[in-house]
């Protein structure tokens, strides 16, 4: 049985980011991940870093998204310096486009929020839009550019994070499903049991995504899987290197000639299959927004399970009754919120202060009568 200062349950981007931040602050950290390699939602995502694309309502959640977005540039630079590896991090921005009156109303909401928060947002002339995105629909009515909404290759980023942890002597134990956990008294530690292994730590960090509410003996957090289907197109030759959004759907560049199209939002339990209906809906959206893409390659399709919560907010804070911290429930924003979440978890681990993240506390689900 091994001992560490911190044991992190979950090897997705949230768990890996937390492990790095804690290790940089001098703690001995280990990570356990139930899959043989990689992670779940972190590898299935599109990698958009788009606060205003996810919320137009000012408040703690949008504040957290903007704060994390601002951390991404320095975070990527530090990871590249630590590992000698490169990350596809693009700062072209996001184009919000309108094909109908409902889309235009959405653009107006985005403009009002951006001005209220002093975020940059600029009108785009239609000829310029057609230059950047030659396949855009001929009936596009309006477009705006959010230059501070970026994108990252999240698959690449997770691999670089894992390499950073290796250099920090953080061990990631793959293929290590947790069977149950127990509190050890009077030691005040947590003992985690798996198949033929046990690990003890002073502090537990629960970052198991959609599976965070299923670990025996831990409090039953209300985290559920929300399926998102996505597809990858190949052979896209545009000057534009960022993302394009219409309503809730998007197209995001990936690499030199790739284009990710997503994503569905489905209550399908832990079923991670793609469906004919889901992929048809995405293709219909792509053809409606980008009718010129009909000749390009359909490379692959996949689905991921996002960790949803009843109020669509992350769960971040101390785990009631345990020497532990919860960092889960990020829904569609796990990639965006990773560096900010990691900082908050490290602050909790070292100072026990929670004021800045009170809106996301797990206690909101346990204090109701």
C-alpha positions as a Python dict, from the first residue, in 0.01 Angstrom:
ca = {
    (1, 'X'): (0, 0, 0),
    (2, 'X'): (138, 339, -98),
    (3, 'X'): (95, 671, 81),
    (4, 'X'): (79, 1020, -68),
    (5, 'X'): (-30, 1366, 35),
    (6, 'X'): (-303, 1378, -227),
    (7, 'X'): (-480, 1104, -420),
    (8, 'X'): (-681, 1222, -720),
    (9, 'X'): (-965, 1009, -851),
    (10, 'X'): (-993, 1078, -1224),
    (11, 'X'): (-733, 1123, -1496),
    (12, 'X'): (-917, 1367, -1722),
    (13, 'X'): (-806, 1723, -1779),
    (14, 'X'): (-945, 1839, -1442),
    (15, 'X'): (-768, 1564, -1247),
    (16, 'X'): (-440, 1610, -1436),
    (17, 'X'): (-448, 1989, -1402),
    (18, 'X'): (-514, 1960, -1028),
    (19, 'X'): (-230, 1708, -992),
    (20, 'X'): (16, 1942, -1163),
    (21, 'X'): (-84, 2245, -955),
    (22, 'X'): (-60, 2050, -629),
    (23, 'X'): (275, 1898, -724),
    (24, 'X'): (415, 2240, -813),
    (25, 'X'): (326, 2346, -459),
    (26, 'X'): (535, 2068, -310),
    (27, 'X'): (277, 1799, -239),
    (28, 'X'): (321, 1429, -319),
    (29, 'X'): (44, 1343, -562),
    (30, 'X'): (-88, 1030, -730),
    (31, 'X'): (-370, 994, -982),
    (32, 'X'): (-591, 689, -1039),
    (33, 'X'): (-790, 653, -1361),
    (34, 'X'): (-1032, 370, -1432),
    (35, 'X'): (-957, 351, -1806),
    (36, 'X'): (-650, 172, -1943),
    (37, 'X'): (-533, 498, -2104),
    (38, 'X'): (-664, 848, -2158),
    (39, 'X'): (-987, 980, -2014),
    (40, 'X'): (-1353, 1028, -2101),
    (41, 'X'): (-1509, 1368, -2176),
    (42, 'X'): (-1168, 1539, -2185),
    (43, 'X'): (-1071, 1356, -2504),
    (44, 'X'): (-1415, 1380, -2665),
    (45, 'X'): (-1444, 1760, -2642),
    (46, 'X'): (-1391, 2022, -2914),
    (47, 'X'): (-1150, 2235, -2710),
    (48, 'X'): (-1335, 2567, -2727),
    (49, 'X'): (-1231, 2826, -2470),
    (50, 'X'): (-1542, 3036, -2509),
    (51, 'X'): (-1691, 3198, -2196),
    (52, 'X'): (-1952, 3408, -2375),
    (53, 'X'): (-2040, 3116, -2597),
    (54, 'X'): (-2148, 2921, -2289),
    (55, 'X'): (-2315, 3190, -2081),
    (56, 'X'): (-2452, 3538, -2141),
    (57, 'X'): (-2557, 3586, -1778),
    (58, 'X'): (-2309, 3780, -1560),
    (59, 'X'): (-2234, 3611, -1229),
    (60, 'X'): (-1992, 3375, -1054),
    (61, 'X'): (-1999, 3113, -1329),
    (62, 'X'): (-1921, 3354, -1612),
    (63, 'X'): (-1658, 3521, -1391),
    (64, 'X'): (-1490, 3182, -1342),
    (65, 'X'): (-1503, 3106, -1715),
    (66, 'X'): (-1345, 3441, -1803),
    (67, 'X'): (-1079, 3408, -1533),
    (68, 'X'): (-986, 3062, -1658),
    (69, 'X'): (-980, 3176, -2020),
    (70, 'X'): (-724, 3439, -1920),
    (71, 'X'): (-506, 3172, -1759),
    (72, 'X'): (-486, 2957, -2070),
    (73, 'X'): (-215, 3141, -2264),
    (74, 'X'): (41, 3143, -1979),
    (75, 'X'): (-64, 2787, -1884),
    (76, 'X'): (8, 2650, -2232),
    (77, 'X'): (338, 2838, -2246),
    (78, 'X'): (444, 2689, -1910),
    (79, 'X'): (348, 2336, -2016),
    (80, 'X'): (541, 2369, -2340),
    (81, 'X'): (846, 2497, -2152),
    (82, 'X'): (825, 2212, -1898),
    (83, 'X'): (791, 1934, -2152),
    (84, 'X'): (952, 2059, -2472),
    (85, 'X'): (629, 1964, -2651),
    (86, 'X'): (398, 2191, -2848),
    (87, 'X'): (25, 2248, -2807),
    (88, 'X'): (-210, 2358, -3083),
    (89, 'X'): (-349, 2666, -2909),
    (90, 'X'): (-523, 2908, -3146),
    (91, 'X'): (-615, 3269, -3067),
    (92, 'X'): (-808, 3356, -3384),
    (93, 'X'): (-1128, 3390, -3187),
    (94, 'X'): (-1490, 3286, -3233),
    (95, 'X'): (-1735, 3394, -3503),
    (96, 'X'): (-2101, 3412, -3400),
    (97, 'X'): (-2317, 3400, -3710),
    (98, 'X'): (-2689, 3454, -3764),
    (99, 'X'): (-2902, 3278, -4023),
    (100, 'X'): (-3239, 3388, -3883),
    (101, 'X'): (-3404, 3627, -3636),
    (102, 'X'): (-3347, 3395, -3340),
    (103, 'X'): (-2974, 3388, -3414),
    (104, 'X'): (-2968, 3767, -3441),
    (105, 'X'): (-3134, 3796, -3100),
    (106, 'X'): (-2860, 3571, -2963),
    (107, 'X'): (-2595, 3797, -3112),
    (108, 'X'): (-2759, 4100, -2953),
    (109, 'X'): (-2750, 3927, -2613),
    (110, 'X'): (-2382, 3847, -2663),
    (111, 'X'): (-2308, 4209, -2755),
    (112, 'X'): (-2488, 4342, -2444),
    (113, 'X'): (-2302, 4101, -2216),
    (114, 'X'): (-1967, 4170, -2381),
    (115, 'X'): (-2009, 4546, -2341),
    (116, 'X'): (-2121, 4508, -1981),
    (117, 'X'): (-1810, 4302, -1903),
    (118, 'X'): (-1573, 4505, -2123),
    (119, 'X'): (-1511, 4203, -2347),
    (120, 'X'): (-1406, 4269, -2704),
    (121, 'X'): (-1671, 4203, -2971),
    (122, 'X'): (-1666, 4339, -3326),
    (123, 'X'): (-1907, 4339, -3617),
    (124, 'X'): (-1782, 4142, -3919),
    (125, 'X'): (-1865, 4255, -4271),
    (126, 'X'): (-2017, 3973, -4474),
    (127, 'X'): (-1746, 3989, -4748),
    (128, 'X'): (-1479, 3948, -4479),
    (129, 'X'): (-1672, 3656, -4331),
    (130, 'X'): (-1687, 3489, -4673),
    (131, 'X'): (-1311, 3535, -4712),
    (132, 'X'): (-1241, 3375, -4375),
    (133, 'X'): (-1501, 3096, -4413),
    (134, 'X'): (-1555, 3037, -4786),
    (135, 'X'): (-1815, 2764, -4726),
    (136, 'X'): (-2048, 2984, -4517),
    (137, 'X'): (-2418, 2988, -4612),
    (138, 'X'): (-2516, 3246, -4876),
    (139, 'X'): (-2809, 3359, -4658),
    (140, 'X'): (-2602, 3457, -4355),
    (141, 'X'): (-2752, 3775, -4209),
    (142, 'X'): (-2496, 3893, -3957),
    (143, 'X'): (-2172, 3797, -3783),
    (144, 'X'): (-1963, 3920, -3492),
    (145, 'X'): (-1609, 3834, -3388),
    (146, 'X'): (-1510, 3753, -3030),
    (147, 'X'): (-1130, 3775, -3053),
    (148, 'X'): (-1069, 3658, -2696),
    (149, 'X'): (-1255, 3326, -2733),
    (150, 'X'): (-984, 3076, -2821),
    (151, 'X'): (-947, 2703, -2890),
    (152, 'X'): (-704, 2426, -2799),
    (153, 'X'): (-641, 2071, -2916),
    (154, 'X'): (-760, 1909, -2595),
    (155, 'X'): (-635, 1560, -2689),
    (156, 'X'): (-287, 1698, -2741),
    (157, 'X'): (-312, 1908, -2426),
    (158, 'X'): (-400, 1607, -2209),
    (159, 'X'): (-97, 1419, -2342),
    (160, 'X'): (129, 1716, -2266),
    (161, 'X'): (-19, 1746, -1917),
    (162, 'X'): (54, 1378, -1852),
    (163, 'X'): (414, 1432, -1963),
    (164, 'X'): (443, 1732, -1731),
    (165, 'X'): (324, 1515, -1441),
    (166, 'X'): (586, 1255, -1526),
    (167, 'X'): (856, 1520, -1494),
    (168, 'X'): (705, 1626, -1159),
    (169, 'X'): (721, 1264, -1029),
    (170, 'X'): (342, 1234, -1023),
    (171, 'X'): (233, 877, -1100),
    (172, 'X'): (-83, 817, -1302),
    (173, 'X'): (-224, 471, -1238),
    (174, 'X'): (-433, 373, -1539),
    (175, 'X'): (-675, 79, -1546),
    (176, 'X'): (-735, 136, -1174),
    (177, 'X'): (-1107, 133, -1100),
    (178, 'X'): (-1202, 235, -746),
    (179, 'X'): (-1415, -21, -561),
    (180, 'X'): (-1475, 177, -242),
    (181, 'X'): (-1317, 428, -5),
    (182, 'X'): (-1302, 457, 372),
    (183, 'X'): (-1202, 715, 629),
    (184, 'X'): (-927, 607, 864),
    (185, 'X'): (-960, 730, 1221),
    (186, 'X'): (-778, 863, 1414),
    (187, 'X'): (-528, 907, 1130),
    (188, 'X'): (-765, 1141, 946),
    (189, 'X'): (-669, 989, 611),
    (190, 'X'): (-857, 827, 325),
    (191, 'X'): (-801, 467, 218),
    (192, 'X'): (-898, 383, -140),
    (193, 'X'): (-953, 22, -244),
    (194, 'X'): (-928, -116, -596),
    (195, 'X'): (-877, -459, -750),
    (196, 'X'): (-560, -591, -584),
    (197, 'X'): (-446, -245, -472),
    (198, 'X'): (-496, 2, -189),
    (199, 'X'): (-377, 360, -159),
    (200, 'X'): (-384, 590, 141),
    (201, 'X'): (-365, 968, 133),
    (202, 'X'): (-407, 1265, 359),
    (203, 'X'): (-638, 1431, 107),
    (204, 'X'): (-870, 1299, -163),
    (205, 'X'): (-960, 1498, -475),
    (206, 'X'): (-1270, 1370, -652),
    (207, 'X'): (-1244, 1455, -1022),
    (208, 'X'): (-1410, 1153, -1179),
    (209, 'X'): (-1637, 1339, -1420),
    (210, 'X'): (-1973, 1175, -1488),
    (211, 'X'): (-1876, 888, -1255),
    (212, 'X'): (-1816, 1115, -953),
    (213, 'X'): (-2147, 1028, -789),
    (214, 'X'): (-2101, 651, -813),
    (215, 'X'): (-1805, 580, -586),
    (216, 'X'): (-1917, 359, -294),
    (217, 'X'): (-1905, 517, 54),
    (218, 'X'): (-1856, 873, -73),
    (219, 'X'): (-2149, 1117, -50),
    (220, 'X'): (-2388, 1066, -345),
    (221, 'X'): (-2316, 1376, -551),
    (222, 'X'): (-2589, 1456, -806),
    (223, 'X'): (-2365, 1421, -1113),
    (224, 'X'): (-2511, 1257, -1422),
    (225, 'X'): (-2380, 1174, -1770),
    (226, 'X'): (-2496, 1395, -2057),
    (227, 'X'): (-2405, 1249, -2393),
    (228, 'X'): (-2253, 1464, -2664),
    (229, 'X'): (-2199, 1334, -3017),
    (230, 'X'): (-1946, 1492, -3250),
    (231, 'X'): (-1791, 1441, -3591),
    (232, 'X'): (-1464, 1532, -3759),
    (233, 'X'): (-1442, 1652, -4118),
    (234, 'X'): (-1115, 1657, -4312),
    (235, 'X'): (-977, 1855, -4603),
    (236, 'X'): (-1112, 2196, -4494),
    (237, 'X'): (-905, 2474, -4652),
    (238, 'X'): (-1005, 2801, -4486),
    (239, 'X'): (-807, 3109, -4386),
    (240, 'X'): (-1005, 3101, -4059),
    (241, 'X'): (-840, 2903, -3779),
    (242, 'X'): (-1082, 2948, -3490),
    (243, 'X'): (-1443, 2847, -3426),
    (244, 'X'): (-1780, 2931, -3581),
    (245, 'X'): (-2101, 2918, -3377),
    (246, 'X'): (-2465, 2933, -3469),
    (247, 'X'): (-2695, 2902, -3169),
    (248, 'X'): (-2591, 2607, -2953),
    (249, 'X'): (-2394, 2427, -3226),
    (250, 'X'): (-2046, 2494, -3352),
    (251, 'X'): (-1769, 2413, -3596),
    (252, 'X'): (-1415, 2424, -3459),
    (253, 'X'): (-1089, 2395, -3651),
    (254, 'X'): (-861, 2106, -3552),
    (255, 'X'): (-510, 2095, -3693),
    (256, 'X'): (-430, 2218, -4043),
    (257, 'X'): (-738, 2091, -4231),
    (258, 'X'): (-974, 1940, -3974),
    (259, 'X'): (-1314, 2070, -3864),
    (260, 'X'): (-1498, 1944, -3557),
    (261, 'X'): (-1878, 1973, -3567),
    (262, 'X'): (-2077, 1937, -3246),
    (263, 'X'): (-2234, 1872, -3026),
    (264, 'X'): (-2558, 1703, -2925),
    (265, 'X'): (-2688, 1729, -2568),
    (266, 'X'): (-2865, 1405, -2475),
    (267, 'X'): (-2992, 1241, -2159),
    (268, 'X'): (-2891, 886, -2245),
    (269, 'X'): (-2742, 757, -1921),
    (270, 'X'): (-2403, 593, -1957),
    (271, 'X'): (-2468, 490, -2318),
    (272, 'X'): (-2175, 635, -2514),
    (273, 'X'): (-2276, 512, -2858),
    (274, 'X'): (-2321, 742, -3152),
    (275, 'X'): (-2663, 728, -3315),
    (276, 'X'): (-2795, 775, -3666),
    (277, 'X'): (-3023, 1052, -3545),
    (278, 'X'): (-2748, 1237, -3360),
    (279, 'X'): (-2499, 1230, -3646),
    (280, 'X'): (-2770, 1320, -3898),
    (281, 'X'): (-2855, 1627, -3688),
    (282, 'X'): (-2492, 1739, -3685),
    (283, 'X'): (-2453, 1685, -4058),
    (284, 'X'): (-2773, 1878, -4122),
    (285, 'X'): (-2642, 2167, -3912),
    (286, 'X'): (-2308, 2159, -4095),
    (287, 'X'): (-2477, 2160, -4438),
    (288, 'X'): (-2711, 2442, -4333),
    (289, 'X'): (-2434, 2664, -4196),
    (290, 'X'): (-2160, 2557, -4438),
    (291, 'X'): (-2326, 2431, -4757),
    (292, 'X'): (-1993, 2428, -4943),
    (293, 'X'): (-1853, 2137, -4739),
    (294, 'X'): (-2054, 1859, -4905),
    (295, 'X'): (-1750, 1731, -5099),
    (296, 'X'): (-1508, 1705, -4807),
    (297, 'X'): (-1425, 1393, -4608),
    (298, 'X'): (-1620, 1265, -4310),
    (299, 'X'): (-1327, 1137, -4105),
    (300, 'X'): (-1487, 992, -3791),
    (301, 'X'): (-1767, 1024, -3536),
    (302, 'X'): (-1770, 971, -3159),
    (303, 'X'): (-1955, 1049, -2838),
    (304, 'X'): (-1852, 1153, -2489),
    (305, 'X'): (-2025, 1174, -2152),
    (306, 'X'): (-2015, 1516, -1988),
    (307, 'X'): (-2066, 1548, -1611),
    (308, 'X'): (-2392, 1739, -1565),
    (309, 'X'): (-2542, 1875, -1242),
    (310, 'X'): (-2899, 1979, -1149),
    (311, 'X'): (-2819, 2352, -1175),
    (312, 'X'): (-2563, 2320, -1460),
    (313, 'X'): (-2288, 2459, -1235),
    (314, 'X'): (-1962, 2286, -1138),
    (315, 'X'): (-1926, 2122, -798),
    (316, 'X'): (-1612, 2261, -640),
    (317, 'X'): (-1527, 2267, -272),
    (318, 'X'): (-1475, 2054, 37),
    (319, 'X'): (-1641, 1714, 44),
    (320, 'X'): (-1877, 1714, 344),
    (321, 'X'): (-1756, 1487, 622),
    (322, 'X'): (-1438, 1378, 444),
    (323, 'X'): (-1078, 1494, 412),
    (324, 'X'): (-1145, 1562, 48),
    (325, 'X'): (-1215, 1814, -225),
    (326, 'X'): (-1467, 1784, -506),
    (327, 'X'): (-1380, 1911, -855),
    (328, 'X'): (-1643, 1782, -1095),
    (329, 'X'): (-1970, 1864, -1273),
    (330, 'X'): (-1814, 2098, -1529),
    (331, 'X'): (-2062, 1987, -1798),
    (332, 'X'): (-1954, 2152, -2129),
    (333, 'X'): (-1678, 2359, -1970),
    (334, 'X'): (-1422, 2115, -1831),
    (335, 'X'): (-1156, 2214, -2085),
    (336, 'X'): (-1214, 2586, -2037),
    (337, 'X'): (-1221, 2571, -1657),
    (338, 'X'): (-925, 2335, -1605),
    (339, 'X'): (-649, 2584, -1508),
    (340, 'X'): (-882, 2789, -1287),
    (341, 'X'): (-1020, 2477, -1116),
    (342, 'X'): (-668, 2351, -1051),
    (343, 'X'): (-575, 2676, -878),
    (344, 'X'): (-886, 2667, -663),
    (345, 'X'): (-822, 2306, -558),
    (346, 'X'): (-462, 2389, -465),
    (347, 'X'): (-577, 2688, -260),
    (348, 'X'): (-829, 2471, -78),
    (349, 'X'): (-568, 2205, -11),
    (350, 'X'): (-328, 2455, 141),
    (351, 'X'): (-545, 2724, 301),
    (352, 'X'): (-897, 2579, 346),
    (353, 'X'): (-1051, 2905, 216),
    (354, 'X'): (-1364, 2868, 4),
    (355, 'X'): (-1511, 3217, -21),
    (356, 'X'): (-1425, 3268, -390),
    (357, 'X'): (-1600, 2946, -494),
    (358, 'X'): (-1898, 2952, -256),
    (359, 'X'): (-2146, 2941, -546),
    (360, 'X'): (-2008, 2602, -652),
    (361, 'X'): (-1984, 2436, -310),
    (362, 'X'): (-2102, 2073, -277),
    (363, 'X'): (-2283, 2187, 36),
    (364, 'X'): (-2564, 2329, -178),
    (365, 'X'): (-2681, 1973, -240),
    (366, 'X'): (-2656, 1856, 123),
    (367, 'X'): (-2801, 2146, 325),
    (368, 'X'): (-3157, 2117, 197),
    (369, 'X'): (-3419, 1969, 426),
}
